[in-house]
Amino acid sequence: MTDRDTLLALAERVEALSNPNAEIDGDIVMALGLLNFDTHRLLLFADGQMAPAISPAYTASLDAAKTLVPKGWHVGMLTECDEDDSPSCCLTQNEEPCRDAVGRGADMALSLVAASLRARAGGL
């Protein structure tokens, strides 16, 4: 698992997107430790960094984005048009204390990804 600040920064990068982004999908895999050496091919860069060559399309697909929702959290709201006329998502954890994680984006998948990253960071 990664630190809270990294996840929150990644959520902000997702919210800034206007379209799906495969590079950020790879960054999500790496940040969350979801890399499976049996199923992922890796790209190794000159600086020693690794990235998955192919990642789930979290930023392009609601189905893929849903897999990022942490255990114990549920989608309280996911809409294409909130009060600001933009897509947004609110994830809720019903344990004490009750916590929410909110994401906004250019589409519902991006909103769900951002909210999931915030939930994994501990809510916001």
Secondary structure by P-SEA (a helix, b strand, c coil): cccaaaaaaaaaaaaacccccaaaaaaaaaaacccccccbbbbbccccbbbbcccccccccaaaaaaacccccccccccccccccccbbbbbbccccbbbbbbbcccaaaaaaaaaaaaaaccc
